[in-house]
Amino acid sequence: MYPSHACHLLFVKGLRSTSSSLPLWSSRSLGSWSCCFFQAIYPRSLATGARQAYATDTLVAPKQNRPPLLGWDTKDVWKPPLELPPCPSILHEDGRTSANIIDGKAIAQEILWEISKEVEEMKKAVGKVPGLAVVLVGSRTDSETYVRSKKRACEEVGFQSFSITLPEESPEAEVVRHVKRYDDDPLVHGVLVQLPLPQHMSSERVVGTVSMEKDVDGFHPMNMGGLVMQGRTPLFVACTPRGCIELLLRSGVEMAGKHAVVIGRSNIVGMPVALLLQRQNATVTVVHCHTPDPARITRTADIVIAAAGVPCMVRGSWLKPGAVVIDVGINAIESADSKEGYRLVGDVCYPEACQVASKITPVPGGVGPMTIAMLLSNTLESAKRAYGLSDA
């Protein structure tokens, strides 16, 4: 043991002996000596303060009350601000807008056109095209709609589309077998398991069957880890977060040095998009359901990405004039004027935000179309790597 370490140990033992409880492994004489030694080399006020600090029983929280190192594994549960009047979008009021609309549908179409051109070049070079496989379990209407839209997009850009729909009561092992079959197929370059899965299945196990090289959803731990670590490049970036950044880039929004607030911290959107913003050299704050006064924090942001899943949560009063707003939320609310009985709104009160923001995405027609475009872009990159055509 080094002399300095020995002195420090003696000092700590001495301070422990001065507490109101009986010492466990020191004597009062040792405590007196070590405190004298401490006072000889440090001012008396510091020694006294240190003794008082170490004698305070409440300095260390009881173990049973301390959260674990990685925190409590709980999901965010947001409570809408009930004291505010309903958003005009819910009341069906139309308002004029001063914000420029970021047209996600138009930008997505531009990306799909770019992908189709690369597919034509690939077909000429190697005689093959990218392949995307989707595994659907059950007959949820929304999931079936998503799968159909992905098939249409594949046809539009010239991809091969593979899919299988299994009964909801299928054993997990059977679903895993089909996922692995697609994962082993050299004509398939991306495998997508449509979520949510039935309750008797483990999403982690089923989705974990997809290899990192075909994880075009971007949720494999190695791909997520590559996003976190500096100097690493993930094979794929999660589709919706990538779509958000692509919207900002193609709309000419400067991110470097700007303050970005991400509302929501899910694995699907919030956390990956916060990491992507940091890679663009933005200063990032993540707001979640335990954040006190989220409106005050959001008002400091140059860029706001709302992904909380609460209809019209972000009001115009939450925004700094001139802020850029990306609304990831897609929520169904009752609507007597709609033949479906509902209509879609985002997490941002669109009519109010349009009066404050400089640029904003609509819902629908903003982030949604970009998610599918990024899925196809990831699949194209996978195929290019498989056929030796990738620049990376």
N, C-alpha and C positions, 0 to 999 in steps of 0.2 A: 504493500500500500504506500502511495506517495505521502510525504509529510503533510501536504496541504489537505489531502483527503482525510488523514487521521485527525487533524485539527477540526475539520468541518464535522466529522462524525462525533467528536467529543462535544462540540458546541451544540449540535442538535440534541444529543442525549441529555445535556445539561438543561436545555430549554424544556425538554419533555418532563424533566424531573420537577420543574417549578409549577406544573399544572396542578389543578385542584385535586386530581385523582392520584392514587398511589403510582409511582413509577414502576414500570415492568422490568426494566433492565439497567437501571442506573441508581446512583446514590446521591443524596443531597450534597455531599462534599464534592463529588464530581461535578454536579451542576454548578456549585459556587465557583469552583476553579475555572470551568469552561466559560462562564459568563464573565469572570474577571479577565480571562484571556481575550474574549471578544471585545470587551470595553477598552482593552489596551490598544487594539488595532482599529476600532471603529468608534465613531462618536457615541456618547452616552444615549442621545435621543434615538439613534438607530437601534442600539442594543435593547433599549426599553421597549421600542415598538415591536421588535422581533419577538421578545419574550411574550408580549401581550398577544401577538398574532398566534404564536404557537400554543398559548394557553387557552385560546378560544375554541370551545368544543364544537361550534357550528361551522368551523372553517371548511370541513370536509362533509359533503352530504352523505347521509346513510346509504349504503350500497343498494338497499332494496328500492330506494327512491330515485336512483340515478338511471338515466336512459342508457341503453347499450351503446357501444362505440359507433355502430352503424345506424343508430336511431331506431325508432319504432317503425316497423314495416306496415304502414297504414296508407290508405288511399285518401286523397284530398276530397273532402265533402264541403262544397261551397254552400253558403246560405245567401240567397239573393237579398239585396238591401230593400227591405219592405217599406222603409220610411219614404222612399222616393216615389213620385208619381209614375205611372206606367210610361214606358217609352213610346213616343209617337208611332213607331213602326208597329207596335202591338195595337194601337188605337186606330190603325189604318189611315193616319194622317200623312199627307204628302208634303214635303218641304223642299225648298230650293237648296241646291248644294253649291258650296264654294270650293270643294275639294276636287282634285283630279281623280278620276276613277281608274284604278289599276285593273285592267280587263284580263282576268286570269284565263278566261275562255279563249280569247284571241292569242294570248302568249302561248297557251298550251297547244293551240293549232299550229302555231309557228314551229314549236318544238317537234310536234308529230311530223310535220312536213320535212324537217331536217333529218329526223330518224328514218323516214321512208327513203330519202335519197341515199343514206348510208347503207340501208338494207339492199338497195339496188346495186350498189357498188360491191357489197359483200357477195351477192349472188353471182355477179360477173367474175369475181376473183376466185371464189372457192366452190361455187355452185350450191351453196347452202344459205339458210336464213336463220335468224334467231327463233328459239322456241320457248314459249311460256306455258307452264302447267299450273292449273288451279285445282285444289282439292276442296270440295264443299261437302259439309256434313249437315244433314237436316234440310229443312225447307223454309227457313226464315225468308220473308218477302224482301227485306232490305238486303240480305246477303245474296239472294238470287239476282236482284237488280244490279248489285255491284259486279257480280260475275259476268252477267250479260254485257255490261258496259266495257269490261276488260276484253271480252271476246271481240266486240265491235272494234275496239281500238287496235287490237292485234291485226284484224283483217285490214284496217285502214292503212297500216304501215307495212304490211306484207309479212308479218310474223306467222309462224305456225302456232296454233293454239291447241293446247291439250287440256282436258278437264274430265273430272269424274265427280258425280254426286252420289253420296252414300246416305243410307237411311240414318235417321237420328239415333236409333238404338244400336247402331253398329258398335262392335267391340273396339276399344282403343287400339288393340293389336292389329286389327284389320286396317284401320286408318293409317297407322304407322307403316304397314306393309306397302300401301299404295303410294304414300309419300316417298318411301325409299325407292320404290320402282321408278318413279319420275326422277328422283335424285341421281339414280344410276344410269339413266337414259342419256346417251351422248347427243341426241337431238334436242334435248330439253336443257336450256341454259338458265332458267329461272323457275323456282318452285315456290308457289304461294299457297299457304293454308288459310282459307277464309275464316276469320274470327267473327264472332265468338263460337267456340265449340260447345257441344252439349256438356252439361254439368258433370257427367260421369267420366269425362276425359280430362287429362292434364294437358293444358295448352303448352306448358313448358316442355313436356316430353314429346308431344307430337311435332310442334314447331322445331324443337331441337334436333329432329331427325334430318332436317334440311342442312346440307353442308354449307360451310362458309362461302364456298365458291359459287353456290347457286342461291344464296340468301338475298334475293333481289329486294326483299322488304327492308333489309338493312338492320335487322334486330338480333343477329347472331352476336353473342358476347364478344367475339374477336373483332367483329366489325364495329361494335359500339366502343370497345376498348381502343381500337385504332383511331377513333374520333376523339377520344379523351386525351391521348398522349401526343405531346408535341413531337414533330419529326416523323410521325407515323401517318400513313394514308390508308383508310379503310377500303376494302374492295367495293363496298356499297354504303351509301348514306341513306338513311330512312327517307321514304318517299315524300311524306308531307313536309317535314322540316326542310328537305332539299328544295321542295317546291316553293316554300316561303322565301328562302334566300335567292332562288332564281328569279322570283318576282321582283325582289328589291334590286338585283343586279340589272335585269333587263328594263327596269323602270328608271335607271340612272340614279338610284338612291345611294348616297355616300354613307358607308357604315363605319369606316375607320375613324376613331376618336369620338364617335357619337355615343350617347347613352341610350341603351336599348333595355326596355323592360319586357320580360316574358311573363305573362300571366298564366300560371299552370306549370306543373313540373312532371308530367307523365313521361313514361319511357317512349311513348309513340311520338309525341310532339315537343313538349316543353323542354325536357332535358337535352335532347339532341339539337334543337334549334338554338338553345343557349350556347352550346359548345360551338356550333357553326358561326354564330355571331362573334364569339371570341376569336375564332380563326380569321374573321374579317376585321379584327382589331377594334371591335366595339367594346365599350364598357358595359357589362351586362348585370342586370339585377333580376332575380327570379322572385316573383310574387306568388305566394300560395295561400291556402285557406287559413294558415296560422299567422299570416303577416298582419300586424296592426296597421290600420289606416292605409289600405292598398291604393285608395284614390290619391292620397298625397304623394306616394312614391311614383305612381304612374304619371302624375302631372309633371314630373321632372324629365320625362323621357322624350328623346328625339324620335325614337322608333318604338312602337308598341306592337307586340305580337300577342294576341288574345287567344288562349287555348284552355279555357277553364271549363267549358261545357255548361255554362249558365246563360240562358237567353237574355240578351241585352243588358248584361252586367256592367259593361264599361259605358258610362254615360259621357255626354259631351263635357261635363264639368271635370271629368277625370283627365282630360287631355290638355297638353300644352299647345297653344296656337302654332300651327305649322307642323305638327307632328305627323309622321307617316304611320298608318295603321294597317296591319295585316290581321284580318279576322279569320281565324281558323275554325271557329265554332260553327256547327250546323245543328240547329235545334228545331224540332217540330212543335209549333204552338197551334192551338185550336183556332180555326177561322171559319166563320159561317159563310164567307164570300167565296170559299174555295170548294170545288166539287169533291176534293178528297177529304174535306173537313179539317184540313190543317194547312199551314204554310211554313216555310223554312225561314228562320232568322239566325243571325250570328250571335256571338258573345258581346258584340258591340252594338249599342243603340245607334243604328246607321243614320237616321235623320239628324240626330243631335251631333254625332261625330262629324258629319259632312260639313257642318258649319264652322268647325274648329280645325280639322286636319287639313294638311296640304295634299296628301294622297291617301287613298283608302281602297280596300278591296270590298266588293259587294258579296252578299250571300243570298242566293247561290251565284255562281259565276266568277268566284275569286280563286280561293285556294283549291277547291274541289277538283276542277279539271286538271290542275297541275299535279295532283297526286298520281293520277293514272299516267300522265305524260312522263313523270319521273320514274314510275315503275317500268315503263317500256324503255326508257333511257338506260336504267340499270341493267335490264335484260340484254339490250344491245351491247353494252360494255362487257357483259359476261360472255356473250357469243364471240366478240372480237378477241377476247383473251383466249377462248377455247380454240379459235382458228388461227391464232398467231397474227392478228391484225391490229392488236392494241398498241397504242403509243406508250402506255404505262409500263 
